[in-house]
Amino acid sequence: MKKTLSFLLIFCFTISFGQNKIDKSKKELTAKEGVKNTSRPNSNCSSSKSSSEIGNSFFGEIAVEIFMYATYGVFKYGFIGDYSNENHLQSSLTKYPFYNEKSGNYKGVESDSVKNSLMRFDFENSFIYSSNDLFGNHLKAKIRPFQYFYLQSDFHQLYEFDKIENTNSRLSLFHFNLSYDRIRFEKFNLGWTLGASYVGNEVKKAGFSYGLNAEYFIGNHISFMASGKWSKINMQPVNAFELQSKFHRKTYFFLLGFEHLKIATPSYNFISLGGGIYF
């Protein structure tokens, strides 16, 4: 009896461990949404509501105006910044990090008189590894037309092999974002991203994406980067988080990091190893 029970426990554990995460993510992202409740409101409630709306229209207009001014203030000073009073927003884009042995992505106005190129391309590729049965690749490209904003695209290609079922699965995840660095110090930058996420293969669905990112340049040609992107597709989370350490050498760099993806219910954790180039 004990041997049978032990065998069943080991078998159940093996099956649960061997379940294909990618197929589960695909299945949940393509599942149909629940039917919404379309019941009609009571007519008496509608009439009383309309009369109350007439009485409160004046206060409603005032509330709307206050909300609009508050929203504008938060957007301008919180997300964009005050260019007339915040000197760091005037920092120019560098040719590449540590080009002068001290500056990161931005060079302070008072740093030196060398005028840098207004446009820069950042290209990065890394191998991401979770186990011998689950790994992939992460390709990232940034187009920086000037210091004010940049465009970023991410492409994750995941592979998973199920030894029990003798099958393999693929999942393609894309992010397309407009990015803006709200803080542009010489050794630290912090910003936000807005855009879209897209899952290919059998899913072929897209969703709105937003995120945050930061990078700190500590010296000795070393920097640390952290970023997070949140999104939903078919009411399911599609999130991506990164932690990276980079060693910069002139116009290229090497990276070592950690990535966490949450695609519907399954979560994926990877070690990342790769490099990139600035041009």
HELIX and SHEET records of a PDB file:
HELIX    1   1 LYS A    2  PHE A   17  1                                  16    
HELIX    2   2 LYS A   21  THR A   30  1                                  10    
HELIX    3   3 SER A   43  GLY A   55  1                                  13    
HELIX    4   4 SER A   57  GLY A   73  1                                  17    
HELIX    5   5 VAL A   74  ILE A   80  3                                   7    
HELIX    6   6 ASN A   87  GLN A   90  5                                   4    
SHEET    1   A 2 SER A  92  LEU A  93  0                                        
SHEET    2   A 2 TYR A 106  LYS A 107 -1                                        
SHEET    1   B11 ARG A 120  SER A 131  0                                        
SHEET    2   B11 LEU A 134  ARG A 144 -1                                        
SHEET    3   B11 TYR A 150  ASP A 162 -1                                        
SHEET    4   B11 THR A 167  ARG A 184 -1                                        
SHEET    5   B11 PHE A 188  VAL A 199 -1                                        
SHEET    6   B11 LYS A 205  GLY A 219 -1                                        
SHEET    7   B11 ILE A 222  ILE A 233 -1                                        
SHEET    8   B11 GLN A 236  ARG A 249 -1                                        
SHEET    9   B11 TYR A 252  ILE A 263 -1                                        
SHEET   10   B11 SER A 267  TYR A 278 -1                                        
SHEET   11   B11 ARG A 120  SER A 131 -1                                        
END                                                                             
